[in-house]
C-alpha cells in the first residue's frame, strides 16, 4: 500500500482515538472493548486504558509523519528494537 494511503488510514484511526481521549477527559469515563471504566470508581482501569489509547495515538502520529516523509516508520523502529523474532 502506498505511504499516503497508510497515512490517511492511520490519520483517521488517530482522529478516532483522539476523540475518545477528549471525551474520556470531559466525562470521566472511557470505553474500551464494550466496557466503560469510571475515573472515580475504577481509576486503575481508567488510567491504563488512557495509557493504551495514548500509545496508539503516538503510533498513528508517527505513521502519518512517516507518510509525509518527516520521520522514519515507527513500526520499523519497533521491529529494530525488538531484534530478530524466532
C-alpha positions in Angstrom: 0.0 0.0 0.0 1.4 3.4 -0.9 2.6 5.5 2.1 0.0 8.3 1.5 -2.8 5.7 1.9 -1.3 4.4 5.1 -1.0 8.0 6.3 -4.7 8.6 5.6 -5.7 5.3 7.3 -3.7 5.9 10.4 -4.7 9.6 10.4 -8.4 8.5 10.6 -7.6 6.0 13.3 -5.7 8.7 15.2 -8.6 11.1 15.0 -10.9 8.5 16.4 -8.6 7.7 19.2 -8.1 11.4 19.9 -11.9 11.9 20.1 -12.2 9.0 22.6 -9.5 10.6 24.8 -11.1 14.0 24.7 -14.5 12.5 25.5 -12.9 10.5 28.4 -11.3 13.6 29.9 -14.6 15.5 29.7 -16.9 12.9 31.1 -14.5 10.9 33.4 -15.5 7.6 31.7 -13.5 5.8 29.0 -14.9 3.0 26.8 -12.8 0.1 25.6 -13.9 -3.1 24.0 -17.5 -2.5 25.1 -16.7 -1.8 28.7 -16.8 1.5 30.5 -14.3 2.5 33.1 -15.0 5.3 35.5 -12.3 7.7 36.7 -13.7 7.7 40.2 -14.6 4.1 40.9 -12.2 2.2 38.6 -9.2 4.6 38.5 -6.6 1.9 37.7 -8.5 0.5 34.7 -9.3 4.1 33.6 -5.6 5.1 33.8 -4.3 2.1 32.0 -6.9 2.4 29.2 -5.9 6.0 28.8 -2.2 5.0 28.6 -3.1 2.4 25.9 -5.1 4.9 23.9 -2.2 7.5 24.1 0.3 4.8 22.9 -2.0 4.1 19.9 -2.3 7.8 19.2 1.5 8.2 19.2 1.9 5.3 16.8 -0.7 6.9 14.5 1.0 10.3 14.6 4.4 8.6 13.8 2.9 6.8 10.8 1.3 10.0 9.5 4.7 11.7 9.9 6.3 8.8 8.0 3.9 9.1 5.1 4.7 12.8 4.8 8.4 12.0 4.9 9.1 13.7 8.2 10.3 10.7 10.2 11.2 7.0 9.8 8.4 4.4 10.2 7.6 3.8 13.9 6.8 0.1 13.1 10.2 -0.4 11.5 11.8 1.2 14.6 9.9 -1.1 17.0 10.9 -4.1 14.9 14.5 -3.0 15.0 14.3 -2.5 18.8 12.8 -6.0 19.3 15.5 -7.6 17.2 15.0 -10.9 15.3 11.9 -12.8 16.4 12.2 -16.5 16.3 
